[in-house]
Amino acid sequence: MAKVVIDANVIISAAFGGKPLEALAWAMRDHEVYLSPSIEKELKETMLSLSKKLLADKMAYLHEKIEQLMRLARSVSPSVNIALSRDPKDNHYLALCKEVKADYLVTGDKDLLAISKEVLEKNGIRCAILSPDEFLEQSL
């Protein structure tokens, strides 16, 4: 069973189906999924901004699924700070990966996907950063 961290944008996108939903479902079913307070905050803030754009039934579904995820995932507050991403707002994902010794970080974020395995390993992070499609390929 792998340890998986999933980017908030992949989680939000999962509510609309497709590969993000398949990746999230597989991670939740067969692996340990980790969140941090900063990811939970990002999810809540994104939902708030989406509430002005989506119909009530879609928002209710999204809210229900995110609440379910937050109940089932393990919440961990990283004790380390990492500064590797071109976008400093993404570093909290890397800190969580290092803290829990994650096997995978699932994201569509180009700044995170651009970080080389060598740079990660040099900073004590031994996880693969994969898109939802790449993560699903691991299940084959």
N, C-alpha and C positions, 0 to 999 in steps of 0.2 A: 504494500500500500504506500503510495507516494504522498509526499507533502506538497500541497499546491496553494499558491497565492494567485488570486485572480483580480485583475485590474477592474476598478469600478465601472469603467466604460464598457467592458465586456459583460459585466453583470447586468447593466442597464440594457445593453443591446440584446441580451438573451430574452428579454420580455417580448421582443419583436420576432423571435424565431431564428432559424438559420443555424449557421455554424457556432455562433456564440452560445445559443441555447444547447446545442448538442455537447459542446465542450463543458459548459457548466453542469449539465445533467450527468455527464460521465464523471467529472471530478467529484460531484456530490455523492454519487452512487458508489464509486470504487476507490476513492482516495480520501485523505484528510485535507479539508479546505481551511485555510487560515485567513482571518481578517484582523485588522488592527483598529483601534479607535479612530485613527485618521481615515482609514478606508470607509468605516461606517459613517463618519461625518461627511465624507465626499459623496457617498450614496444618498444621504439625506438631503444634502444641498442640491444635488442633481435632480432628485425627485421634486424638490420644491420648484426649481426652475422649469421642469417639464410639466408641472401641474397647470401652468398657464397655456400650454401648447397642446396637451392631449385631452381626449374625451374622458369623462369621468369613469367609464367602465374600464378603459385601458389603464388609467391611473390606479384604480382599485386593484386590478390584476397585478400591476407592477409593484404596488405597495405590499400586497400579500406575499408575492414571491420573494421580495427582498427581506421582509420580516422573517419568512421561513428560512432563508439562507442564513440570516444573522443568528437564528436560534440553533441551527445545525452546525455552523462553522465554529471553529475554535478561535476565540478572541485573545490576542496576545499584544501587549504593549512593548514594542522594541526598546531595548535599553541602549542601543547603539545609534549613532548618526552616521549616515553614509552620504558622500557627495560625489557621485559618479555620473549622473545623468546630465545631459545638456539642459534639461528642464528641471530646476531644483524641486519643483512640486512633485516630481516622480520619485525622488530619493526615498520617501517613506516606504515604498514597495520594496526597494532593495534592502532597507533596514529590516523589514519584516522577514524577508527571505533569509537574511543572515541569521537573525534571531532564532528562527524555527528550523534552520537548516533545510529549507525548502528544496525540493527536487525540480519544481517547475514554477515559473512565473508566466501566467497566460495573459497576454496583452496585445492590443493592436497599436499601441503607442510607438511611433517610429523612434523616439528618443531612447526608449528602453530597449527596443529591438536592435538598435545600433551598437549597443555595448557588447564588446567582444568577450568571449569566454575567458580569455587570458586576463583581461582587466578584472573581470569578476573574481576569478580565482586568486589573483594577486591581492584582492581585498577581502578574502575569506568567504566569498559567496560561491558556493558550488552548485548552482542551479542553472537549468537551461531556460532562457527567455524565449518563449514561443508564441506565435500567433494562435488563435483558436484552431485554425486549419492544421497547423503543425502539431499542436497538442493532440488533436484527434488522430493524427497519423501514428502517434505512439500507441494507440489502442489496437492497431492492426497486428 
